Amino acid sequence: MLEHVILRLKNQGFMDLVINIHHFGQQIIDFLEAKDCFDIHIAVSDERDEVLETGGGILKASDLLDDGEPFLVHNADILTNLDLQQLYHDHKESGADATLLVGQRDTSRYLIFDPNHRLCGWTNKTTGEVKPQGFVYQPDYHQPWAFGGIHVISPSLLHKMKGDGWSGKFSIIPFYLSVCQSALIMAHPIPSSCYWFDIGKHETLEQAEKFLEVSSFKQ
């Protein structure tokens, strides 16, 4: 899974990577060394003492990520043929603080966007819960989308994360919801021509394997 993502990123021109490690961390380090880091620059953010989740992991690695330019975050369990350079380009052109890959899929929890694709809130359709406090979800106005595990973050948002006192272990979604009224967080819907799989689950891994057997999917 990790090798696939690294090769996808390399083939699309991303030559400086940061990988956070926790479970079997040394095995990942050994793997990278054996592959000579795939002839690109790869730094490691070590979370073996405590896994920090999707938000805390970014914050811990912030010194490695913040070079004054936006950076792309790609979950290792996402399999897609999305044009990552286009996602990055669209983010920079929009002036957004963050751009989130989103799609239509069955789940109980959705990010909610306005007609201009700006993040407004979140809802659990099973319980009716909404966030942030005071947000009113209007189904005839808002668009619910599921997060696709890939996003682009500008330094402005990274600095806000630090300034707002976020620390330790936390998910990136609560952070996004806490700042969506003041920061510009945009949706990037998965194009209909693209494939997307979350291969962190047995059933979706099997679907991805079957897809790869019959498709012309390439790195």
C-alpha positions as semicolon CSV with decimal commas, in nm:
position;residue;x (nm);y (nm);z (nm)
1;M;0,000;0,000;0,000
2;L;0,274;0,243;0,095
3;E;0,483;0,159;-0,210
4;H;0,185;0,216;-0,436
5;V;0,122;0,565;-0,293
6;I;0,492;0,657;-0,308
7;L;0,515;0,556;-0,673
8;R;0,194;0,742;-0,759
9;L;0,330;1,056;-0,595
10;K;0,672;1,022;-0,757
11;N;0,524;0,964;-1,102
12;Q;0,317;1,280;-1,063
13;G;0,614;1,493;-0,968
14;F;0,607;1,492;-0,588
15;M;0,972;1,440;-0,497
16;D;0,983;1,537;-0,127
17;L;0,779;1,311;0,099
18;V;0,720;1,278;0,472
19;I;0,594;0,945;0,607
20;N;0,464;0,913;0,961
21;I;0,524;0,577;1,128
22;H;0,378;0,394;1,429
23;H;0,282;0,027;1,390
24;F;0,583;-0,177;1,270
25;G;0,772;0,151;1,235
26;Q;1,115;-0,008;1,201
27;Q;0,983;-0,239;0,932
28;I;0,878;0,066;0,731
29;I;1,218;0,232;0,782
30;D;1,392;-0,087;0,671
31;F;1,163;-0,108;0,367
32;L;1,245;0,249;0,264
33;E;1,617;0,189;0,306
34;A;1,598;-0,133;0,103
35;K;1,426;0,061;-0,176
36;D;1,678;0,345;-0,147
37;C;1,378;0,571;-0,078
38;F;1,269;0,517;-0,440
39;D;1,535;0,771;-0,548
40;I;1,345;1,065;-0,400
41;H;1,374;1,251;-0,070
42;I;1,173;1,082;0,206
43;A;1,176;1,199;0,569
44;V;1,021;1,004;0,854
45;S;0,803;1,148;1,131
46;D;0,827;0,899;1,418
47;E;0,505;0,837;1,612
48;R;0,607;0,503;1,763
49;D;0,561;0,638;2,117
50;E;0,200;0,738;2,042
51;V;-0,005;0,734;1,724
52;L;-0,132;1,089;1,679
53;E;-0,409;1,036;1,420
54;T;-0,468;1,243;1,109
55;G;-0,443;1,586;1,269
56;G;-0,181;1,528;1,535
57;G;0,040;1,351;1,283
58;I;0,039;1,654;1,055
59;L;0,113;1,887;1,345
60;K;0,404;1,673;1,468
61;A;0,554;1,671;1,119
62;S;0,493;2,043;1,065
63;D;0,862;2,138;1,071
64;L;0,919;1,890;0,788
65;L;0,615;2,008;0,592
66;D;0,623;2,386;0,621
67;D;0,848;2,530;0,350
68;G;0,612;2,816;0,269
69;E;0,422;2,619;0,005
70;P;0,104;2,407;0,027
71;F;0,158;2,036;0,087
72;L;-0,046;1,735;-0,018
73;V;-0,158;1,475;0,237
74;H;-0,236;1,125;0,106
75;N;-0,359;0,843;0,330
76;A;-0,167;0,523;0,260
77;D;-0,485;0,316;0,236
78;I;-0,636;0,513;-0,053
79;L;-0,611;0,367;-0,405
80;T;-0,703;0,609;-0,683
81;N;-0,599;0,725;-1,027
82;L;-0,687;1,086;-0,945
83;D;-0,466;1,350;-1,107
84;L;-0,286;1,466;-0,793
85;Q;-0,104;1,747;-0,972
86;Q;-0,439;1,886;-1,087
87;L;-0,571;1,873;-0,731
88;Y;-0,262;2,060;-0,611
89;H;-0,286;2,315;-0,894
90;D;-0,658;2,376;-0,831
91;H;-0,585;2,434;-0,464
92;K;-0,320;2,697;-0,538
93;E;-0,538;2,869;-0,797
94;S;-0,836;2,891;-0,561
95;G;-0,645;3,057;-0,278
96;A;-0,802;2,813;-0,033
97;D;-0,652;2,732;0,304
98;A;-0,726;2,364;0,243
99;T;-0,878;2,156;-0,037
100;L;-1,037;1,820;0,042
101;L;-1,096;1,534;-0,198
102;V;-1,459;1,431;-0,154
103;G;-1,700;1,189;-0,315
104;Q;-2,045;1,036;-0,311
105;R;-2,057;0,714;-0,114
106;D;-2,281;0,551;0,143
107;T;-2,187;0,645;0,497
108;S;-2,362;0,794;0,798
109;R;-2,123;1,087;0,843
110;Y;-2,081;1,358;0,584
111;L;-1,898;1,684;0,543
112;I;-2,140;1,957;0,436
113;F;-2,055;2,213;0,168
114;D;-2,237;2,515;0,028
115;P;-2,316;2,554;-0,346
116;N;-1,972;2,713;-0,394
117;H;-1,803;2,399;-0,253
118;R;-1,698;2,567;0,070
119;L;-1,701;2,356;0,387
120;C;-1,979;2,462;0,624
121;G;-2,017;2,175;0,868
122;W;-2,068;1,807;0,933
123;T;-2,360;1,580;1,003
124;N;-2,431;1,227;1,121
125;K;-2,742;1,135;0,926
126;T;-2,816;0,845;1,158
127;T;-2,828;1,052;1,477
128;G;-2,906;1,392;1,329
129;E;-2,602;1,546;1,501
130;V;-2,447;1,850;1,331
131;K;-2,125;2,044;1,384
132;P;-2,001;2,310;1,446
133;Q;-2,232;2,455;1,708
134;G;-2,489;2,684;1,552
135;F;-2,464;2,532;1,204
136;V;-2,801;2,452;1,044
137;Y;-2,794;2,183;0,778
138;Q;-3,038;2,254;0,493
139;P;-3,065;1,950;0,262
140;D;-3,216;2,156;-0,020
141;Y;-2,922;2,399;-0,011
142;H;-2,616;2,216;0,118
143;Q;-2,425;1,931;-0,047
144;P;-2,314;1,631;0,164
145;W;-1,991;1,462;0,060
146;A;-1,768;1,198;0,216
147;F;-1,400;1,277;0,271
148;G;-1,168;1,092;0,033
149;G;-0,850;1,073;0,242
150;I;-0,647;1,314;0,025
151;H;-0,617;1,688;0,087
152;V;-0,393;1,988;0,027
153;I;-0,310;2,223;0,313
154;S;-0,162;2,572;0,291
155;P;0,085;2,704;0,550
156;S;-0,180;2,953;0,667
157;L;-0,389;2,669;0,807
158;L;-0,090;2,493;0,959
159;H;0,000;2,812;1,142
160;K;-0,360;2,848;1,259
161;M;-0,353;2,495;1,396
162;K;-0,051;2,586;1,604
163;G;-0,189;2,923;1,707
164;D;-0,523;2,779;1,819
165;G;-0,348;2,547;2,063
166;W;-0,410;2,210;1,900
167;S;-0,169;1,947;2,030
168;G;-0,121;1,576;2,089
169;K;-0,357;1,322;1,937
170;F;-0,649;1,448;1,727
171;S;-0,828;1,393;1,398
172;I;-0,802;1,651;1,121
173;I;-1,180;1,668;1,066
174;P;-1,265;1,830;1,404
175;F;-0,993;2,085;1,334
176;Y;-1,139;2,163;0,992
177;L;-1,484;2,204;1,146
178;S;-1,347;2,436;1,414
179;V;-1,205;2,678;1,154
180;C;-1,441;2,639;0,856
181;Q;-1,630;2,960;0,936
182;S;-1,313;3,169;0,921
183;A;-1,086;2,967;0,691
184;L;-1,155;2,881;0,327
185;I;-1,178;2,503;0,309
186;M;-1,291;2,379;-0,030
187;A;-1,418;2,055;-0,181
188;H;-1,256;1,883;-0,478
189;P;-1,514;1,626;-0,595
190;I;-1,373;1,302;-0,735
191;P;-1,424;1,315;-1,115
192;S;-1,657;1,051;-1,255
193;S;-1,371;0,924;-1,471
194;C;-1,158;0,842;-1,164
195;Y;-1,145;0,533;-0,948
196;W;-1,126;0,550;-0,570
197;F;-1,097;0,274;-0,310
198;D;-1,038;0,272;0,064
199;I;-0,828;-0,044;0,087
200;G;-0,795;-0,027;0,464
201;K;-1,093;-0,262;0,494
202;H;-1,113;-0,626;0,389
203;E;-1,425;-0,587;0,176
204;T;-1,299;-0,282;-0,012
205;L;-0,954;-0,437;-0,054
206;E;-1,120;-0,732;-0,226
207;Q;-1,314;-0,492;-0,452
208;A;-0,991;-0,312;-0,542
209;E;-0,812;-0,639;-0,620
210;K;-1,093;-0,748;-0,852
211;F;-1,087;-0,408;-1,019
212;L;-0,712;-0,423;-1,079
213;E;-0,744;-0,767;-1,236
214;V;-0,975;-0,643;-1,511
215;S;-0,870;-0,279;-1,553
216;S;-0,585;-0,093;-1,715
217;F;-0,514;0,092;-1,389
218;K;-0,154;0,212;-1,382
219;Q;0,069;0,399;-1,141
